[in-house]
Amino acid sequence: MDLNSLDRKDLLKLRADVERAIATLDERTKHAALEAAQRAVSQFGLSLSQLTDDISSLGSRRTAGVVRFRNPENAEQTWSGRGRKPQWVHDLEASGKALSDYEV
């Protein structure tokens, strides 16, 4: 298309058409992705709602660590005893204090 051959009215219409197409692009893309996902899960005899329910339940299985230790200098700082030790635990141990003395 040679834009230089179009008059002002045609160019304004073209701009409006392009803006409309851009505005609906995300919706069209989401719709196409949803349809592709529905086709993919149907090959396994499932529906998307079944799959998303299962995914949601996987996330809810994670539990927050139970607080086992509390920083004596700042009660808001706690540690479950799992994972990397916070700095305040290293500081307590370096000062020769037993971590078991700070169990909740």
N, C-alpha and C positions, 0 to 999 in steps of 0.2 A: 504494500500500500504506500503510495507516495503522499505523505502528509502535506507537502507543499502544493499539491493540486486541489486540496480541500478548502472550502471557504470556511468562514468563522462559524457559521451555524453547524456545519458538519463536524468541525473540530470539537465544538462544545458538546455535541451529541456523543461523539466518540469518547470524550473525556468522561461524560456521565456513565456511559456503558462500561468503561474500564473501571471506574470507581465502584460500580455496582458489582462487577465480577470479582473485584478484590474483596469487597465486603462479604461476599458469600463463599469465597474460597475455603475458609476455615470450616464452615459448616459442611460443605461438600466433602472435604477431606475427612472430617470426623465421621460423616455418614458412610463413606466408602470403607473406612477402617472398621467401623462397627459391623458392616455387612461381611467383610472379610473375616472378622473374628467369629461371627455367628456361623459362617460356613465351616471354618476350621474346627470349632468345637463340636459341630453337628457330626463331623466325621467320626468322632469318638462317642457318639450317642448322648451327648450332653447339650445343655443349653447354657447360654452366657450367664444367666442368673444363677444356675447351679454352680458354675465355676467361680463366679464372684463371691458367692456365699462361702464356698470352701476357702477361697483366698482370705476372706475376712476372718474366718475362724482360725486360720493359721496364725494371723497376727495377734489374735487375742490369747493365744496359748502362752505367749511370752509373759513372764511375771517379773515385776520389779524385784530387785534384790531386797531381802529383808535386812533392815539395819541391825548390825551386830556390834559396831563400835562407834563411839561418839568422841569427838575432839574435846578434851577438857577445857580448852581455852576458847572454843567457839562451838556451842552446842548445835549450830546449824550444819556443821560439817560432820558428815557420817560416812561410814564405809560398811559394805555388806560382807567384807572378807573375801570377796571374789574379784577377780580381775586385778588390774594394776593398783598398787598401793598408792594412796594419795600422799602428798608431801608431808602432811602433818603426822602421818603414821611413821614415815621414815625418820622424822625429827624426834618423835617419841622414842623410837628404838635406838637412835643414835645417842640419845641422852641416857640410855640404860634403863628406861622404864619398860615394864612388861605390858604388851598390848592387851593381855587378858584382864588387866586392871581397869580397862576402859570399855569392857563389854557392857552392852545395854541390858 
